[in-house]
Amino acid sequence: MHASARALAAWLPGHHLALGGGGLAHWLVRLFIWHEIWRLIRYLWRIPTFGPFIVVALALMIVGLVIWRQYRRATWIGRGRGRGSTGYGTGGGPRDW
């Protein structure tokens, strides 16, 4: 890689931005998706009287969903410990020697 290409790669946004076709295409698709999300938020915000309430309610629902999923994942991981399994190693399968 030439010095000018390294300087260009260091200047580009993103922590690890691949300049190949797959990395660049993935970045462009994400950029397009975020652009559409912001357009939707601006469209909802402009609804007279209730627009800001709808946007804030959607944001709170998304934050609550993220927190609920993390809590649920933590309880699911902790649930399997300390119990016997029903898979291999229980004395009933052909590979249990």
C-alpha positions, 0 to 999 in steps of 0.5 A, a space after each residue: 500500500 502506498 503512503 497516499 493510500 494509507 493517508 486516505 484510509 486513516 482519514 476515512 470515517 469508521 474504525 475499520 473501513 474496508 475499501 473492498 467491494 463488500 466492505 464499501 457496499 455494506 457501509 453504503 447499505 447501512 448509510 442508506 438504512 440510517 438515512 431512511 430511519 432519520 427521514 421516518 423520524 422527521 416525518 413522524 415529528 412533523 405530525 401536528 400536535 402528537 408527532 413529538 409524543 409518538 417519536 419519544 414513545 417509540 424511542 422509549 419503547 426501543 430502549 425498553 426492548 433493548 433492556 428487556 432483551 439483555 435482562 432476558 438473555 442474562 436469565 436464560 444463560 444463568 438458567 441452564 447452570 446447575 441442572 442436568 442436561 438431556 443431551 449427550 452424557 446422560 447415559 442414554 445415547 450411543 456415544 456415552 461410554 
